[in-house]
Amino acid sequence: MIKKWKRFAALTLCGSALLAACGSGEASSEPGNTDNNDSNNDTTEESNEPTQITWMNMLHTASPPTDTVTNAIEEYTNTELEFQWIPDASKEERLNTALASGNLADIVTLTILDNSSVRNALKAGQFWDVEPFLDEFDNLSQITEDTRRSASIEGVLYGIPFQKPLARNGVVLRKDWLDNLGMEEPQTLEELYEVARAFSEDDPNGTGQNDTTGFMDRADLKYGSFKTLATYHGVPNEWKEESGEFTPQFDTPEYVEALEYMRELYTNGLINQDFAVTAKTDQQEGFAQGRAGIYVGGLMDARNLYTLSEGITDDMELSQLNKINKDGSDDYAIWSDNNGVGGLLAFPKSEVSDENELRDVLQFVNDIMDEEVYIMMTSGIEGVHHEMDGNTSNRINEDLWQQEVQPFASSRPKEIGYDLVTGDELKLYSDNLILENEEIAVLNPAYSLESTTFTSQGSELSVIIEDATYQYILGDIDLDGFEAAVERWYQSGGQQIVEEYEAAWAEIN
C-alpha cells in the first residue's frame, strides 16, 4: 500500500451521476479525533493525495460492479481503490491459495472463519490485532463488546467484524388462510401445531380438495424449520454453558422435545413429506404456489415469497411472527446466527507494514460505515439508481441497480443501526421484527472459542447428529437410537471438543 494521509469531504449525491461536494464531512476529517494524532494532522494539511488501497473482496453476483459506485466511494473517502473480486463459490480455494502464497491485499474479506487455513493464518499472527486502535475512530469505537468478543479468536480481534443482524429468523404464514378458518395468529407451539393441522385438514383455501399442508420445509436443520422451532422449545444455541461447563445442544431435554414436535408434524402429515430432500428454491416455490401455509426461516424471505406468488396466488396475505414459545409467557428466544458476526475485514502485515498504514485502512473502513456510504452501497446514487423520499429509498432503474450497486451489498461492514428504508411495507415489517429479535437473541457461547478438534473434525462429527435427527423425525430410529448417536459423537471426538471449549472459556474468563 502506498500510504498517504487523507482529508475527507462528505458528498451529496444529486439528480444525475454527478457528485457535488458539500463540505459536511468534518466529523471524519481527523483519524479518530484523538490527541495522539497531532503529528498526522501536519501531514493532512500538506497533502490531499488519495490513499491507495487494495481490497480482496467476495463477489456474490454474476459479475463485478462497474466503477460508478466505486468512484463515489473513492471521492467520499479520498482513496484510490483496487478490488480483487473472489467469486463466493470459489472462496475457500482462492483464499487458501492466497494465504499459502502470501499474495494478499491491504484489506482481505474473510467470511469463512471456521476454515482451518484462515484460522491458522490468523492465529499465526499474519494479520493485525485491531482492537487497540478501534477507540481512535468514531464508528469503529461503537462496535459493542459482545461483537468484539464474538469475532475474536483466543481473545484477539484480527479484523473489523462484519456487523449483521443478530437474529433474522421467525415464522411466515398465510394470514388469508387464518381468516378463512376464523383463526388467530399463534402465540405458542401448541397453537402453531393447531394451525398446521387446520391448514392440512380444514380446506383453508376453499377448493374443497385435500391439496394443502401446514409446514413447507427443506433439507436444512439450521436455516429451515427445525432450529427455530427448537429455540422456541428452549434449546440453547449450539452449546449450553453453565459455570464454565459446556453441553452440546443435542444433549439437552429440550432438543428431544423439539425432535418429538417435528416427528408428530411429520407423522400426522402436517409438513411436506419430502422435506428431508427438498431444496430451498423448491420450498419457497411450494409455499408461493399455495401448497402450504407455514414457512419457517428468515423473516426477510416474506418479500420473496410474496413476489413468487404473483400470478399464481394473487390473493395471498402474509403474517410474520417472531415471538412464539411453549407457555405463552413473555419469555421469548430466537437463535443468533454467528452471534451477528458475518466475518472479518482483516489487514495482513505483509501488505500493511506499520501502525500508520494500519490507521489509514482503518480510517477507510470507519468512513464506509458512515450513513452516506451505506446508502451508496445499498441503494446507489440518488437520481441514478434511486430517489429518496424522506428516509425511504425507491429504485428508479432496477437493471442498473443490479449491475452497479447490488455487488456491494455483501461488502458493507455494518448492516444495522441506519435509518434508511428500502422496499415496501412487507419488507419494512420484516426489518422491524428482525430488529426486535435483537432483544431476545440467544448467542452461541462457544462461537469465539478455540477447539482444535472442532476445527479438524467438527464437520465430520456434526453428520452423526444431523443423520440421527432426521432419522428420529422420520421415524427410522427411536429415542434409544438417537441417544446412541449422541454417545457415538462423544466417543468420536466430541468429548475432546467439550474439554477444549471449557479450557478456552476458563482461559479468557
C-alpha positions in Angstrom: 0.0 0.0 0.0 1.3 3.5 -0.8 0.4 5.4 2.3 -0.8 9.0 2.0 -2.8 10.6 4.8 -6.4 11.7 3.9 -8.7 14.6 4.1 -12.4 13.8 3.9 -15.3 15.7 2.4 -18.9 14.4 2.6 -20.9 14.3 -0.6 -24.4 15.0 -1.6 -25.4 12.7 -4.5 -27.5 14.8 -6.8 -30.0 14.4 -9.7 -27.7 12.6 -12.1 -24.5 10.7 -12.0 -22.7 13.9 -11.0 -21.3 14.1 -7.4 -21.0 17.5 -5.7 -19.1 18.1 -2.6 -20.9 19.9 0.2 -18.3 20.2 2.9 -20.2 18.2 5.6 -17.5 15.7 6.4 -15.8 17.5 9.3 -16.6 14.6 11.8 -14.2 12.3 10.0 -11.5 14.9 9.0 -9.1 13.6 11.6 -8.4 9.9 12.2 -10.2 9.2 15.5 -10.2 12.8 16.8 -7.6 11.8 19.5 -4.8 13.9 20.9 -2.1 11.5 19.9 -2.7 12.2 16.2 -1.2 15.7 16.2 1.8 14.6 14.1 -0.5 13.2 11.5 -2.5 16.5 11.3 0.5 18.3 9.8 0.6 15.7 7.1 -3.1 16.2 6.4 -2.5 19.9 5.7 0.4 19.1 3.4 -1.2 16.6 1.1 -4.7 15.9 -0.2 -3.5 13.0 -2.3 -5.7 9.9 -2.1 -4.6 6.8 -0.2 -4.2 3.8 -2.4 -5.9 0.7 -1.0 -6.3 -2.8 -2.4 -9.2 -4.9 -1.2 -9.6 -8.7 -1.7 -13.3 -9.0 -1.6 -16.1 -11.5 -2.0 -18.4 -11.4 -5.0 -22.0 -12.7 -4.6 -23.3 -11.7 -8.1 -22.5 -12.9 -11.6 -20.2 -10.1 -12.4 -18.3 -7.3 -10.6 -19.8 -3.8 -10.4 -18.9 -1.1 -12.8 -17.0 1.9 -11.5 -19.9 4.2 -10.8 -20.4 3.5 -7.1 -16.7 2.8 -6.6 -15.8 6.3 -7.9 -18.3 7.8 -5.4 -16.8 5.8 -2.5 -13.3 6.9 -3.6 -14.3 10.5 -3.6 -16.0 10.4 -0.3 -13.1 8.6 1.4 -10.3 10.3 -0.6 -8.9 6.9 -1.7 -8.0 5.0 -4.8 -9.5 1.6 -4.6 -8.4 -1.6 -6.4 -10.7 -4.5 -5.9 -9.6 -8.1 -6.3 -13.0 -9.8 -6.5 -13.3 -13.5 -5.5 -16.5 -15.4 -6.5 -18.2 -16.6 -3.4 -18.5 -20.1 -4.9 -14.7 -20.5 -5.0 -13.8 -18.5 -1.9 -12.2 -21.4 0.0 -9.9 -22.5 -2.7 -8.9 -18.9 -3.6 -8.3 -17.8 0.0 -6.3 -21.0 0.8 -4.1 -20.3 -2.2 -3.7 -16.6 -1.4 -2.8 -17.3 2.2 -0.3 -20.0 1.2 1.4 -17.8 -1.4 1.2 -14.6 0.6 -0.5 -12.9 -2.4 -2.9 -10.8 -0.4 -4.2 -7.2 -0.4 -4.4 -4.3 2.2 -7.9 -5.5 3.1 -9.0 -9.1 2.9 -12.6 -10.1 3.4 -12.7 -13.3 5.5 -16.2 -14.9 5.7 -15.1 -18.4 6.5 -13.6 -18.1 9.9 -14.0 -21.8 10.6 -11.8 -22.7 7.7 -8.6 -24.2 9.1 -6.2 -22.3 6.7 -7.9 -19.0 7.6 -8.0 -19.7 11.3 -4.3 -20.9 11.4 -3.2 -17.8 9.5 -5.0 -15.5 11.9 -3.6 -17.3 15.0 -0.1 -17.3 13.4 -0.1 -13.5 13.6 -0.2 -12.9 9.8 -2.9 -10.2 10.4 -3.1 -7.2 12.7 -4.8 -7.2 16.1 -7.0 -4.2 15.6 -8.7 -3.9 19.0 -6.1 -1.5 20.4 -6.9 1.0 17.6 -10.7 0.9 17.5 -11.4 3.6 20.0 -9.5 6.1 17.9 -12.3 6.1 15.3 -15.9 7.4 15.7 -17.6 4.5 14.0 -15.3 1.7 14.9 -15.4 2.6 18.6 -19.1 1.9 18.6 -18.6 -1.8 17.9 -20.0 -3.5 21.0 -18.0 -5.6 23.4 -20.2 -8.6 22.7 -19.5 -8.3 19.0 -15.7 -7.8 19.6 -15.6 -10.9 21.8 -17.7 -13.0 19.3 -15.4 -12.0 16.5 -12.2 -12.7 18.4 -10.1 -15.8 18.3 -8.4 -16.8 21.5 -9.2 -13.3 22.8 -7.6 -11.5 19.9 -9.6 -9.4 17.3 -7.9 -9.9 14.0 -10.0 -7.6 11.9 -13.1 -5.4 11.8 -16.2 -7.7 12.2 -19.0 -7.6 9.7 -21.9 -6.5 11.8 -25.0 -8.4 10.8 -28.5 -8.5 12.4 -28.2 -10.8 15.5 -31.2 -13.0 14.6 -33.2 -13.0 11.3 -35.5 -16.0 11.8 -39.2 -16.4 12.5 -42.4 -17.7 11.1 -44.3 -16.6 8.0 -47.8 -17.9 7.4 -50.9 -17.4 5.3 -53.0 -14.7 7.0 -55.7 -15.1 4.4 -56.0 -18.8 5.4 -56.2 -17.9 9.0 -59.0 -15.5 8.2 -60.8 -18.1 6.1 -60.7 -20.5 9.1 -61.5 -17.9 11.7 -58.2 -18.5 13.5 -55.9 -16.1 15.3 -52.1 -15.8 14.8 -50.5 -18.5 17.0 -48.5 -17.4 20.1 -47.5 -20.8 21.4 -46.1 -24.0 19.9 -49.4 -25.8 20.6 -51.3 -23.1 18.8 -48.8 -23.3 15.9 -49.4 -27.0 15.7 -53.1 -26.5 15.6 -52.7 -24.0 12.8 -50.6 -26.6 10.9 -53.4 -29.2 11.5 -56.1 -26.8 10.2 -54.1 -25.8 7.2 -53.7 -29.5 6.4 -57.2 -30.8 7.1 -59.8 -27.9 7.1 -59.6 -26.7 3.5 -58.0 -23.3 4.2 -58.0 -22.3 0.5 -61.7 -23.2 0.0 -61.1 -25.5 -3.0 -62.9 -28.5 -1.4 -59.9 -30.6 -2.1 -57.2 -32.1 0.1 -54.5 -30.0 -1.6 -52.7 -28.2 1.3 -50.5 -28.9 4.2 -49.2 -27.0 7.2 -45.5 -26.5 7.0 -43.4 -26.3 3.8 -39.8 -27.1 4.9 -36.5 -28.0 3.4 -33.4 -30.2 4.0 -31.7 -27.8 6.3 -31.8 -28.3 10.0 -30.3 -24.9 10.8 -31.9 -22.5 8.4 -35.1 -24.4 7.8 -37.8 -25.1 10.4 -36.0 -27.3 13.0 -33.5 -24.9 14.7 -36.1 -22.1 15.1 -38.7 -24.4 16.4 -36.1 -25.9 18.7 -35.3 -22.4 20.1 -39.0 -22.0 20.8 -38.7 -25.2 22.9 -35.8 -23.7 24.9 -32.9 -25.4 23.1 -29.6 -23.5 23.5 -27.8 -22.0 20.5 -25.3 -24.8 19.7 -24.0 -25.0 23.2 -25.2 -24.6 26.8 -22.7 -23.0 29.2 -23.2 -23.2 32.9 -20.4 -22.1 35.3 -17.8 -22.9 32.6 -19.2 -26.3 31.8 -20.3 -26.9 28.2 -23.1 -29.2 26.9 -23.9 -29.6 23.2 -27.5 -28.5 22.3 -28.5 -32.0 21.2 -27.7 -33.4 24.6 -30.5 -31.5 26.3 -34.1 -32.5 27.2 -35.4 -29.5 25.2 -33.7 -30.9 22.0 -35.6 -34.1 22.5 -38.9 -32.2 22.9 -38.2 -30.4 19.6 -37.5 -33.7 17.9 -40.8 -35.1 19.1 -42.6 -32.0 17.9 -41.2 -32.3 14.4 -41.8 -36.1 14.4 -45.5 -35.5 15.2 -45.8 -32.9 12.4 -44.3 -35.5 10.0 -46.2 -38.5 11.2 -49.5 -36.7 11.0 -48.9 -35.2 7.6 -48.7 -31.6 8.8 -45.4 -31.0 6.9 -44.4 -31.8 3.4 -43.4 -35.4 3.5 -40.3 -34.8 1.2 -38.9 -32.1 3.4 -35.7 -34.1 4.1 -34.7 -33.9 0.4 -36.3 -30.5 -0.5 -34.1 -27.6 -1.7 -34.8 -24.0 -0.6 -36.0 -22.9 -4.0 -38.5 -25.8 -4.1 -39.6 -25.0 -0.6 -40.3 -21.3 -1.4 -41.9 -22.1 -4.7 -44.2 -24.7 -3.0 -45.3 -22.1 -0.4 -45.8 -19.5 -3.1 -47.9 -21.9 -5.2 -50.3 -22.3 -2.2 -49.4 -25.9 -1.3 -48.6 -25.0 2.3 -49.3 -22.2 4.7 -46.4 -22.1 7.2 -42.8 -21.1 6.3 -40.1 -21.1 9.0 -36.9 -19.3 8.1 -35.6 -15.8 7.5 -38.3 -13.2 8.1 -36.9 -11.3 5.2 -37.9 -14.2 2.9 -41.5 -13.0 3.2 -40.9 -10.4 0.4 -39.6 -13.1 -1.9 -42.4 -15.5 -1.1 -44.9 -12.8 -2.0 -43.1 -11.9 -5.2 -43.0 -15.6 -6.2 -46.8 -15.9 -5.6 -47.7 -13.1 -8.1 -49.7 -14.5 -11.0 -50.3 -17.8 -9.1 -51.9 -17.0 -5.8 -52.7 -13.3 -6.1 -54.9 -13.3 -3.1 -52.0 -14.2 -0.7 -51.8 -12.3 2.5 -48.9 -12.9 4.9 -48.4 -12.7 8.6 -44.9 -12.6 10.1 -44.2 -13.7 13.6 -41.1 -13.5 15.7 -42.4 -14.4 19.2 -43.6 -17.9 19.9 -42.8 -20.1 22.9 -44.1 -23.1 24.9 -46.2 -21.4 27.5 -47.5 -18.1 26.2 -45.4 -16.1 28.7 -43.3 -13.0 28.0 -40.2 -15.1 27.9 -39.1 -15.4 24.2 -36.0 -16.5 22.4 -34.5 -16.9 18.9 -31.2 -18.3 17.9 -28.5 -15.9 16.7 -26.6 -16.8 13.5 -22.8 -16.5 14.2 -23.6 -14.0 17.0 -24.3 -11.3 14.5 -20.7 -11.6 13.0 -20.5 -12.2 9.3 -16.7 -12.5 9.1 -13.8 -10.0 9.3 -12.2 -7.3 7.3 -8.6 -8.3 8.0 -5.3 -6.5 7.4 -2.3 -8.6 6.6 1.1 -7.4 8.0 2.7 -8.3 4.7 0.7 -5.5 3.0 0.0 -3.1 5.8 3.5 -2.7 7.2 3.2 -0.4 10.2 0.7 1.2 12.5 0.5 4.4 10.4 -0.6 2.4 7.4 -3.0 0.4 9.6 -4.6 3.6 10.7 -5.0 4.6 7.1 -7.0 1.5 6.2 -8.9 1.6 9.5 -9.9 5.2 8.7 -11.2 4.0 5.3 -13.3 1.2 6.9 -14.5 3.7 9.5 -15.7 6.0 6.8 -17.5 3.5 4.7 -19.6 2.8 7.9 -20.9 6.4 7.5 -24.6 6.5 6.5 -23.7 8.3 3.3 -21.6 5.4 2.1 -24.0 2.8 3.5 -26.7 4.4 1.2 -24.3 4.2 -1.8 -23.6 0.6 -1.2 -27.2 -0.3 -0.5 -29.2 2.0 -2.9 -26.7 3.6 -5.1 -26.5 7.2 -6.3 -29.6 9.4 -5.9 -31.0 10.3 -9.2 -29.2 7.5 -11.0 -30.2 4.3 -9.1 -32.8 5.6 -6.7 -34.7 8.6 -5.3 -35.1 9.5 -1.6 -38.5 10.2 -0.1 -37.6 11.2 3.4 -35.6 8.3 4.6 -37.2 5.9 2.1 -35.2 4.9 -1.0 -37.1 4.0 -4.1 -35.3 2.4 -7.0 -35.7 4.1 -10.4 -33.6 1.7 -12.5 -33.7 -1.9 -11.4 -31.3 -3.2 -14.0 -28.7 -0.5 -13.4 -29.0 -1.1 -9.6 -28.4 -4.8 -10.1 -25.3 -4.1 -12.2 -23.7 -1.3 -10.4 -24.9 -1.5 -6.7 -26.0 -4.9 -5.8 -22.5 -6.4 -5.8 -21.6 -4.1 -2.9 -24.3 -5.4 -0.6 -22.0 -8.0 0.9 -19.2 -5.5 1.4 -20.9 -3.3 3.9 -19.1 -3.7 7.2 -22.2 -2.8 9.1 -25.8 -3.5 8.2 -27.6 -2.4 11.3 -28.5 0.9 13.0 -29.2 3.0 9.9 -32.4 5.0 9.2 -32.6 4.1 5.5 -35.8 2.4 4.5 -35.8 0.2 1.3 -38.6 -1.8 -0.2 -42.3 -2.0 0.6 -44.3 -2.4 3.8 -43.8 -6.1 3.8 -40.0 -5.7 3.9 -40.2 -2.9 6.4 -42.2 -5.1 8.7 -39.7 -7.9 8.4 -36.9 -5.4 9.2 -38.7 -4.2 12.3 -39.2 -7.8 13.6 -35.5 -8.6 12.9 -34.6 -5.5 14.9 -36.9 -6.7 17.7 -35.1 -10.0 17.7 -32.0 -8.3 19.0 -33.7 -8.2 22.4 -34.4 -11.9 22.5 -31.5 -13.3 20.6 -29.6 -16.3 22.1 -25.9 -16.3 21.4 -23.6 -19.2 20.9 -21.2 -19.1 23.9 -18.6 -21.2 22.0 -18.6 -19.1 18.9 -15.3 -17.3 19.5 -13.6 -20.2 21.4 -10.8 -22.3 20.0 -11.0 -26.1 19.7 -8.5 -27.8 17.5 -10.7 -30.9 17.5 -13.7 -28.9 16.3 -11.6 -27.2 13.6 -10.3 -30.5 12.3 -13.3 -32.8 13.0 -16.3 -30.7 13.7 -18.0 -31.0 10.2 -17.5 -34.8 10.2 -18.9 -35.2 13.7 -21.9 -33.0 13.0 -23.0 -35.5 10.4 -23.6 -38.1 13.1 -26.1 -35.8 14.9 -27.7 -34.5 11.7 -28.3 -38.0 10.4 -29.8 -39.1 13.7 -32.0 -36.0 13.9 -33.5 -36.7 10.5 -33.9 -40.4 11.3 -35.8 -39.7 14.5 -38.1 -37.2 12.9 -38.8 -39.7 10.0 -39.4 -42.5 12.5 -36.5 -44.6 11.4 -35.0 -44.7 14.9 -36.4 -44.4 18.5 -35.0 -42.4 21.4 -32.5 -45.1 22.3 -31.2 -44.9 18.7 -30.8 -41.1 19.0 -29.0 -41.3 22.3 -26.7 -43.9 20.9 -25.8 -41.4 18.2 -25.1 -38.8 20.8 -22.8 -41.2 22.6 -21.0 -42.0 19.4 -20.4 -38.3 18.9 -18.8 -38.0 22.3 -16.6 -41.1 21.7 -15.5 -40.0 18.2 -14.1 -36.7 19.3 -17.0 -34.8 20.8 -15.7 -35.1 24.4 -12.4 -33.5 23.3 -14.3 -30.6 21.9 -16.2 -30.2 25.2 -13.0 -30.2 27.1 -11.2 -27.8 24.8 -14.1 -25.3 24.9 -14.1 -25.5 28.7 -10.4 -24.9 28.8 -10.6 -22.0 26.3 -13.5 -20.5 28.3 -11.6 -20.7 31.6 -8.6 -19.0 30.0 -10.4 -15.9 28.9 -12.9 -15.6 31.9 
